[in-house]
Amino acid sequence: MKLQFNTDKNIQGTEVLEAMVTEKLNHDLRHFADKITRIEVHLSDQNAEKSGPDDIQCKLEARLEGRQPVLVTGSSASKEKAVDDAIDKLKATLTTILGKMRNN
């Protein structure tokens, strides 16, 4: 499973941030690792310098072999919570998709 990490101009894409996101993805999606070819992470700050609820957005795009990409979005006031929300949504979506594939 390849990971591609992207941030917008309002979020500094530090090595520490990238390592934290990579570790969370590898840990939380380990059950799906053999099905996922690549995950793209897009972190952005929707309000730039202004703070507010849910202004940090994390989009995760997972590419499964032989399937269309799956895109989920998590939003929060913190980067960590936005990433966690997006991972939870991705896990639920992948569970549904792979469950349907097994049933067919």
N, CA, C and O atoms as a GROMACS GRO file, in nm:
protein
  416
    1MET      N    1   0.085  -0.117   0.000
    1MET     CA    2   0.000   0.000   0.000
    1MET      C    3   0.090   0.124   0.000
    1MET      O    4   0.165   0.147   0.094
    2LYS      N    5   0.080   0.202  -0.107
    2LYS     CA    6   0.155   0.326  -0.117
    2LYS      C    7   0.074   0.439  -0.054
    2LYS      O    8  -0.048   0.439  -0.060
    3LEU      N    9   0.145   0.534   0.006
    3LEU     CA   10   0.081   0.652   0.062
    3LEU      C   11   0.136   0.777  -0.003
    3LEU      O   12   0.257   0.792  -0.021
    4GLN      N   13   0.046   0.867  -0.040
    4GLN     CA   14   0.086   0.997  -0.093
    4GLN      C   15   0.025   1.102  -0.003
    4GLN      O   16  -0.096   1.104   0.016
    5PHE      N   17   0.108   1.190   0.052
    5PHE     CA   18   0.065   1.289   0.150
    5PHE      C   19   0.071   1.428   0.089
    5PHE      O   20   0.175   1.469   0.036
    6ASN      N   21  -0.040   1.502   0.095
    6ASN     CA   22  -0.050   1.636   0.038
    6ASN      C   23  -0.112   1.731   0.140
    6ASN      O   24  -0.202   1.694   0.215
    7THR      N   25  -0.062   1.857   0.141
    7THR     CA   26  -0.124   1.961   0.222
    7THR      C   27  -0.143   2.084   0.135
    7THR      O   28  -0.079   2.100   0.031
    8ASP      N   29  -0.233   2.171   0.179
    8ASP     CA   30  -0.250   2.297   0.105
    8ASP      C   31  -0.151   2.400   0.158
    8ASP      O   32  -0.069   2.369   0.245
    9LYS      N   33  -0.158   2.521   0.107
    9LYS     CA   34  -0.061   2.624   0.145
    9LYS      C   35  -0.079   2.672   0.289
    9LYS      O   36   0.010   2.738   0.343
   10ASN      N   37  -0.192   2.640   0.351
   10ASN     CA   38  -0.219   2.685   0.488
   10ASN      C   39  -0.176   2.586   0.595
   10ASN      O   40  -0.177   2.620   0.714
   11ILE      N   41  -0.140   2.465   0.556
   11ILE     CA   42  -0.095   2.363   0.652
   11ILE      C   43   0.046   2.322   0.614
   11ILE      O   44   0.073   2.285   0.500
   12GLN      N   45   0.135   2.330   0.712
   12GLN     CA   46   0.272   2.288   0.686
   12GLN      C   47   0.280   2.137   0.689
   12GLN      O   48   0.246   2.074   0.789
   13GLY      N   49   0.324   2.078   0.580
   13GLY     CA   50   0.337   1.933   0.570
   13GLY      C   51   0.470   1.886   0.628
   13GLY      O   52   0.559   1.845   0.553
   14THR      N   53   0.483   1.891   0.759
   14THR     CA   54   0.607   1.852   0.825
   14THR      C   55   0.625   1.701   0.823
   14THR      O   56   0.530   1.626   0.802
   15GLU      N   57   0.747   1.658   0.845
   15GLU     CA   58   0.776   1.514   0.853
   15GLU      C   59   0.703   1.451   0.970
   15GLU      O   60   0.658   1.336   0.961
   16VAL      N   61   0.691   1.525   1.079
   16VAL     CA   62   0.622   1.473   1.198
   16VAL      C   63   0.474   1.448   1.167
   16VAL      O   64   0.418   1.344   1.202
   17LEU      N   65   0.411   1.545   1.100
   17LEU     CA   66   0.270   1.531   1.063
   17LEU      C   67   0.252   1.414   0.966
   17LEU      O   68   0.160   1.333   0.982
   18GLU      N   69   0.338   1.407   0.867
   18GLU     CA   70   0.328   1.298   0.770
   18GLU      C   71   0.349   1.162   0.837
   18GLU      O   72   0.280   1.066   0.805
   19ALA      N   73   0.444   1.154   0.930
   19ALA     CA   74   0.470   1.028   1.001
   19ALA      C   75   0.350   0.989   1.087
   19ALA      O   76   0.315   0.871   1.095
   20MET      N   77   0.286   1.087   1.152
   20MET     CA   78   0.170   1.059   1.235
   20MET      C   79   0.055   1.004   1.150
   20MET      O   80  -0.008   0.906   1.187
   21VAL      N   81   0.029   1.069   1.037
   21VAL     CA   82  -0.079   1.024   0.949
   21VAL      C   83  -0.049   0.886   0.892
   21VAL      O   84  -0.137   0.800   0.887
   22THR      N   85   0.075   0.864   0.849
   22THR     CA   86   0.116   0.735   0.793
   22THR      C   87   0.100   0.624   0.896
   22THR      O   88   0.049   0.516   0.864
   23GLU      N   89   0.142   0.650   1.019
   23GLU     CA   90   0.131   0.550   1.125
   23GLU      C   91  -0.015   0.515   1.153
   23GLU      O   92  -0.050   0.398   1.167
   24LYS      N   93  -0.101   0.618   1.160
   24LYS     CA   94  -0.244   0.593   1.185
   24LYS      C   95  -0.305   0.511   1.071
   24LYS      O   96  -0.380   0.417   1.096
   25LEU      N   97  -0.273   0.548   0.947
   25LEU     CA   98  -0.329   0.475   0.833
   25LEU      C   99  -0.282   0.330   0.832
   25LEU      O  100  -0.362   0.238   0.813
   26ASN      N  101  -0.152   0.309   0.851
   26ASN     CA  102  -0.099   0.173   0.851
   26ASN      C  103  -0.159   0.088   0.962
   26ASN      O  104  -0.188  -0.030   0.943
   27HIS      N  105  -0.178   0.149   1.079
   27HIS     CA  106  -0.235   0.074   1.192
   27HIS      C  107  -0.385   0.046   1.172
   27HIS      O  108  -0.430  -0.068   1.186
   28ASP      N  109  -0.459   0.150   1.141
   28ASP     CA  110  -0.605   0.137   1.134
   28ASP      C  111  -0.655   0.064   1.010
   28ASP      O  112  -0.764   0.007   1.012
   29LEU      N  113  -0.578   0.064   0.903
   29LEU     CA  114  -0.621  -0.001   0.779
   29LEU      C  115  -0.542  -0.128   0.749
   29LEU      O  116  -0.543  -0.176   0.636
   30ARG      N  117  -0.474  -0.183   0.849
   30ARG     CA  118  -0.390  -0.302   0.826
   30ARG      C  119  -0.470  -0.420   0.773
   30ARG      O  120  -0.416  -0.502   0.700
   31HIS      N  121  -0.598  -0.430   0.809
   31HIS     CA  122  -0.682  -0.541   0.761
   31HIS      C  123  -0.714  -0.529   0.612
   31HIS      O  124  -0.749  -0.628   0.547
   32PHE      N  125  -0.701  -0.408   0.558
   32PHE     CA  126  -0.733  -0.384   0.417
   32PHE      C  127  -0.608  -0.367   0.331
   32PHE      O  128  -0.619  -0.347   0.211
   33ALA      N  129  -0.489  -0.376   0.391
   33ALA     CA  130  -0.364  -0.342   0.323
   33ALA      C  131  -0.342  -0.422   0.195
   33ALA      O  132  -0.287  -0.370   0.098
   34ASP      N  133  -0.385  -0.547   0.192
   34ASP     CA  134  -0.364  -0.629   0.072
   34ASP      C  135  -0.463  -0.595  -0.040
   34ASP      O  136  -0.443  -0.636  -0.154
   35LYS      N  137  -0.568  -0.521  -0.009
   35LYS     CA  138  -0.668  -0.483  -0.109
   35LYS      C  139  -0.645  -0.342  -0.165
   35LYS      O  140  -0.690  -0.311  -0.275
   36ILE      N  141  -0.574  -0.258  -0.088
   36ILE     CA  142  -0.553  -0.119  -0.126
   36ILE      C  143  -0.418  -0.106  -0.197
   36ILE      O  144  -0.316  -0.153  -0.146
   37THR      N  145  -0.419  -0.044  -0.315
   37THR     CA  146  -0.293  -0.021  -0.385
   37THR      C  147  -0.230   0.112  -0.347
   37THR      O  148  -0.108   0.123  -0.339
   38ARG      N  149  -0.314   0.214  -0.322
   38ARG     CA  150  -0.261   0.345  -0.289
   38ARG      C  151  -0.365   0.424  -0.211
   38ARG      O  152  -0.486   0.410  -0.232
   39ILE      N  153  -0.316   0.508  -0.121
   39ILE     CA  154  -0.401   0.604  -0.049
   39ILE      C  155  -0.340   0.742  -0.066
   39ILE      O  156  -0.221   0.762  -0.042
   40GLU      N  157  -0.423   0.836  -0.107
   40GLU     CA  158  -0.382   0.976  -0.114
   40GLU      C  159  -0.447   1.051   0.000
   40GLU      O  160  -0.568   1.042   0.022
   41VAL      N  161  -0.366   1.126   0.072
   41VAL     CA  162  -0.412   1.207   0.185
   41VAL      C  163  -0.404   1.352   0.144
   41VAL      O  164  -0.300   1.398   0.096
   42HIS      N  165  -0.513   1.426   0.162
   42HIS     CA  166  -0.517   1.570   0.130
   42HIS      C  167  -0.565   1.644   0.255
   42HIS      O  168  -0.682   1.636   0.291
   43LEU      N  169  -0.473   1.716   0.320
   43LEU     CA  170  -0.508   1.795   0.438
   43LEU      C  171  -0.517   1.942   0.396
   43LEU      O  172  -0.427   1.993   0.329
   44SER      N  173  -0.625   2.007   0.435
   44SER     CA  174  -0.641   2.148   0.399
   44SER      C  175  -0.710   2.225   0.512
   44SER      O  176  -0.786   2.169   0.590
   45ASP      N  177  -0.680   2.353   0.517
   45ASP     CA  178  -0.743   2.444   0.612
   45ASP      C  179  -0.839   2.531   0.533
   45ASP      O  180  -0.796   2.614   0.453
   46GLN      N  181  -0.967   2.512   0.553
   46GLN     CA  182  -1.069   2.577   0.473
   46GLN      C  183  -1.082   2.727   0.498
   46GLN      O  184  -1.127   2.801   0.410
   47ASN      N  185  -1.043   2.773   0.618
   47ASN     CA  186  -1.060   2.914   0.653
   47ASN      C  187  -0.929   2.990   0.663
   47ASN      O  188  -0.928   3.104   0.709
   48ALA      N  189  -0.819   2.931   0.622
   48ALA     CA  190  -0.686   2.993   0.627
   48ALA      C  191  -0.654   3.040   0.769
   48ALA      O  192  -0.650   2.958   0.860
   49GLU      N  193  -0.631   3.169   0.789
   49GLU     CA  194  -0.588   3.219   0.920
   49GLU      C  195  -0.700   3.222   1.023
   49GLU      O  196  -0.673   3.222   1.144
   50LYS      N  197  -0.824   3.224   0.981
   50LYS     CA  198  -0.936   3.227   1.074
   50LYS      C  199  -0.957   3.086   1.130
   50LYS      O  200  -0.944   2.987   1.058
   51SER      N  201  -0.988   3.078   1.257
   51SER     CA  202  -1.017   2.946   1.314
   51SER      C  203  -1.167   2.931   1.329
   51SER      O  204  -1.241   3.029   1.337
   52GLY      N  205  -1.208   2.810   1.333
   52GLY     CA  206  -1.350   2.783   1.348
   52GLY      C  207  -1.372   2.634   1.357
   52GLY      O  208  -1.280   2.555   1.334
   53PRO      N  209  -1.493   2.596   1.391
   53PRO     CA  210  -1.521   2.452   1.401
   53PRO      C  211  -1.515   2.388   1.263
   53PRO      O  212  -1.564   2.444   1.164
   54ASP      N  213  -1.457   2.273   1.257
   54ASP     CA  214  -1.451   2.192   1.135
   54ASP      C  215  -1.384   2.264   1.018
   54ASP      O  216  -1.424   2.245   0.903
   55ASP      N  217  -1.283   2.347   1.045
   55ASP     CA  218  -1.218   2.416   0.934
   55ASP      C  219  -1.100   2.338   0.877
   55ASP      O  220  -1.050   2.372   0.770
   56ILE      N  221  -1.054   2.235   0.946
   56ILE     CA  222  -0.949   2.147   0.893
   56ILE      C  223  -1.019   2.030   0.825
   56ILE      O  224  -1.104   1.964   0.884
   57GLN      N  225  -0.981   2.004   0.702
   57GLN     CA  226  -1.045   1.897   0.625
   57GLN      C  227  -0.940   1.795   0.583
   57GLN      O  228  -0.831   1.831   0.536
   58CYS      N  229  -0.972   1.668   0.600
   58CYS     CA  230  -0.886   1.560   0.556
   58CYS      C  231  -0.964   1.474   0.456
   58CYS      O  232  -1.068   1.417   0.489
   59LYS      N  233  -0.913   1.468   0.335
   59LYS     CA  234  -0.973   1.382   0.233
   59LYS      C  235  -0.881   1.263   0.213
   59LYS      O  236  -0.760   1.278   0.197
   60LEU      N  237  -0.938   1.144   0.215
   60LEU     CA  238  -0.864   1.021   0.189
   60LEU      C  239  -0.921   0.957   0.063
   60LEU      O  240  -1.041   0.932   0.054
   61GLU      N  241  -0.835   0.932  -0.032
   61GLU     CA  242  -0.875   0.864  -0.154
   61GLU      C  243  -0.802   0.731  -0.158
   61GLU      O  244  -0.680   0.726  -0.170
   62ALA      N  245  -0.878   0.623  -0.147
   62ALA     CA  246  -0.821   0.489  -0.149
   62ALA      C  247  -0.847   0.425  -0.285
   62ALA      O  248  -0.958   0.431  -0.338
   63ARG      N  249  -0.744   0.366  -0.338
   63ARG     CA  250  -0.757   0.297  -0.467
   63ARG      C  251  -0.747   0.147  -0.442
   63ARG      O  252  -0.648   0.096  -0.390
   64LEU      N  253  -0.854   0.078  -0.482
   64LEU     CA  254  -0.861  -0.066  -0.469
   64LEU      C  255  -0.836  -0.130  -0.604
   64LEU      O  256  -0.873  -0.074  -0.707
   65GLU      N  257  -0.773  -0.245  -0.604
   65GLU     CA  258  -0.748  -0.314  -0.730
   65GLU      C  259  -0.879  -0.345  -0.801
   65GLU      O  260  -0.970  -0.405  -0.744
   66GLY      N  261  -0.888  -0.302  -0.928
   66GLY     CA  262  -1.004  -0.333  -1.009
   66GLY      C  263  -1.131  -0.259  -0.974
   66GLY      O  264  -1.238  -0.296  -1.022
   67ARG      N  265  -1.122  -0.155  -0.892
   67ARG     CA  266  -1.241  -0.078  -0.852
   67ARG      C  267  -1.215   0.070  -0.871
   67ARG      O  268  -1.100   0.114  -0.884
   68GLN      N  269  -1.322   0.147  -0.871
   68GLN     CA  270  -1.310   0.292  -0.875
   68GLN      C  271  -1.254   0.340  -0.741
   68GLN      O  272  -1.274   0.275  -0.638
   69PRO      N  273  -1.184   0.455  -0.740
   69PRO     CA  274  -1.133   0.508  -0.613
   69PRO      C  275  -1.246   0.541  -0.516
   69PRO      O  276  -1.357   0.574  -0.558
   70VAL      N  277  -1.217   0.530  -0.389
   70VAL     CA  278  -1.311   0.561  -0.282
   70VAL      C  279  -1.262   0.689  -0.215
   70VAL      O  280  -1.146   0.698  -0.177
   71LEU      N  281  -1.350   0.789  -0.201
   71LEU     CA  282  -1.313   0.916  -0.141
   71LEU      C  283  -1.401   0.943  -0.019
   71LEU      O  284  -1.524   0.935  -0.027
   72VAL      N  285  -1.336   0.975   0.093
   72VAL     CA  286  -1.408   1.013   0.215
   72VAL      C  287  -1.347   1.142   0.268
   72VAL      O  288  -1.232   1.175   0.237
   73THR      N  289  -1.424   1.214   0.347
   73THR     CA  290  -1.379   1.342   0.402
   73THR      C  291  -1.410   1.347   0.551
   73THR      O  292  -1.520   1.311   0.594
   74GLY      N  293  -1.312   1.393   0.628
   74GLY     CA  294  -1.332   1.418   0.770
   74GLY      C  295  -1.300   1.564   0.798
   74GLY      O  296  -1.206   1.618   0.741
   75SER      N  297  -1.378   1.626   0.884
   75SER     CA  298  -1.355   1.767   0.918
   75SER      C  299  -1.356   1.785   1.068
   75SER      O  300  -1.431   1.719   1.140
   76SER      N  301  -1.269   1.876   1.115
   76SER     CA  302  -1.262   1.904   1.257
   76SER      C  303  -1.184   2.034   1.278
   76SER      O  304  -1.135   2.094   1.182
   77ALA      N  305  -1.172   2.074   1.402
   77ALA     CA  306  -1.093   2.192   1.434
   77ALA      C  307  -0.944   2.158   1.445
   77ALA      O  308  -0.860   2.247   1.443
   78SER      N  309  -0.911   2.027   1.456
   78SER     CA  310  -0.771   1.987   1.465
   78SER      C  311  -0.736   1.889   1.353
   78SER      O  312  -0.822   1.816   1.303
   79LYS      N  313  -0.610   1.889   1.316
   79LYS     CA  314  -0.564   1.799   1.210
   79LYS      C  315  -0.581   1.653   1.251
   79LYS      O  316  -0.627   1.570   1.172
   80GLU      N  317  -0.544   1.622   1.375
   80GLU     CA  318  -0.551   1.484   1.422
   80GLU      C  319  -0.693   1.430   1.420
   80GLU      O  320  -0.717   1.316   1.378
   81LYS      N  321  -0.788   1.511   1.467
   81LYS     CA  322  -0.928   1.468   1.471
   81LYS      C  323  -0.985   1.455   1.329
   81LYS      O  324  -1.062   1.363   1.302
   82ALA      N  325  -0.947   1.545   1.240
   82ALA     CA  326  -0.994   1.537   1.101
   82ALA      C  327  -0.943   1.409   1.036
   82ALA      O  328  -1.016   1.342   0.964
   83VAL      N  329  -0.816   1.375   1.061
   83VAL     CA  330  -0.758   1.251   1.007
   83VAL      C  331  -0.830   1.130   1.066
   83VAL      O  332  -0.865   1.038   0.993
   84ASP      N  333  -0.851   1.130   1.198
   84ASP     CA  334  -0.921   1.018   1.263
   84ASP      C  335  -1.061   0.999   1.207
   84ASP      O  336  -1.103   0.887   1.181
   85ASP      N  337  -1.133   1.110   1.188
   85ASP     CA  338  -1.270   1.102   1.134
   85ASP      C  339  -1.268   1.043   0.992
   85ASP      O  340  -1.351   0.958   0.959
   86ALA      N  341  -1.174   1.088   0.910
   86ALA     CA  342  -1.166   1.038   0.773
   86ALA      C  343  -1.130   0.889   0.772
   86ALA      O  344  -1.185   0.812   0.693
   87ILE      N  345  -1.038   0.848   0.858
   87ILE     CA  346  -1.000   0.706   0.865
   87ILE      C  347  -1.119   0.621   0.907
   87ILE      O  348  -1.142   0.515   0.849
   88ASP      N  349  -1.194   0.667   1.006
   88ASP     CA  350  -1.313   0.592   1.050
   88ASP      C  351  -1.413   0.576   0.936
   88ASP      O  352  -1.470   0.468   0.917
   89LYS      N  353  -1.435   0.683   0.860
   89LYS     CA  354  -1.527   0.676   0.746
   89LYS      C  355  -1.474   0.582   0.638
   89LYS      O  356  -1.550   0.506   0.577
   90LEU      N  357  -1.342   0.586   0.615
   90LEU     CA  358  -1.284   0.499   0.513
   90LEU      C  359  -1.295   0.353   0.555
   90LEU      O  360  -1.325   0.267   0.472
   91LYS      N  361  -1.270   0.324   0.682
   91LYS     CA  362  -1.284   0.185   0.730
   91LYS      C  363  -1.426   0.134   0.709
   91LYS      O  364  -1.445   0.021   0.664
   92ALA      N  365  -1.523   0.216   0.742
   92ALA     CA  366  -1.664   0.176   0.726
   92ALA      C  367  -1.697   0.154   0.579
   92ALA      O  368  -1.764   0.056   0.544
   93THR      N  369  -1.650   0.244   0.493
   93THR     CA  370  -1.678   0.232   0.350
   93THR      C  371  -1.611   0.108   0.291
   93THR      O  372  -1.674   0.035   0.214
   94LEU      N  373  -1.485   0.084   0.327
   94LEU     CA  374  -1.414  -0.034   0.276
   94LEU      C  375  -1.477  -0.163   0.326
   94LEU      O  376  -1.483  -0.262   0.252
   95THR      N  377  -1.522  -0.164   0.450
   95THR     CA  378  -1.589  -0.283   0.503
   95THR      C  379  -1.713  -0.313   0.421
   95THR      O  380  -1.739  -0.429   0.387
   96THR      N  381  -1.791  -0.211   0.389
   96THR     CA  382  -1.911  -0.229   0.308
   96THR      C  383  -1.878  -0.279   0.167
   96THR      O  384  -1.938  -0.375   0.118
   97ILE      N  385  -1.783  -0.213   0.102
   97ILE     CA  386  -1.747  -0.250  -0.036
   97ILE      C  387  -1.692  -0.392  -0.041
   97ILE      O  388  -1.734  -0.472  -0.125
   98LEU      N  389  -1.600  -0.424   0.046
   98LEU     CA  390  -1.539  -0.556   0.042
   98LEU      C  391  -1.637  -0.665   0.086
   98LEU      O  392  -1.628  -0.779   0.040
   99GLY      N  393  -1.730  -0.630   0.175
   99GLY     CA  394  -1.835  -0.726   0.212
   99GLY      C  395  -1.925  -0.758   0.095
   99GLY      O  396  -1.962  -0.874   0.075
  100LYS      N  397  -1.960  -0.657   0.017
  100LYS     CA  398  -2.042  -0.679  -0.101
  100LYS      C  399  -1.967  -0.760  -0.204
  100LYS      O  400  -2.027  -0.844  -0.271
  101MET      N  401  -1.836  -0.737  -0.219
  101MET     CA  402  -1.757  -0.812  -0.315
  101MET      C  403  -1.751  -0.960  -0.276
  101MET      O  404  -1.757  -1.048  -0.363
  102ARG      N  405  -1.740  -0.987  -0.148
  102ARG     CA  406  -1.736  -1.127  -0.100
  102ARG      C  407  -1.868  -1.197  -0.125
  102ARG      O  408  -1.871  -1.316  -0.157
  103ASN      N  409  -1.979  -1.123  -0.110
  103ASN     CA  410  -2.111  -1.183  -0.128
  103ASN      C  411  -2.143  -1.212  -0.274
  103ASN      O  412  -2.228  -1.296  -0.303
  104ASN      N  413  -2.076  -1.145  -0.364
  104ASN     CA  414  -2.102  -1.167  -0.508
  104ASN      C  415  -2.013  -1.272  -0.557
  104ASN      O  416  -2.018  -1.307  -0.674
   0.00000   0.00000   0.00000
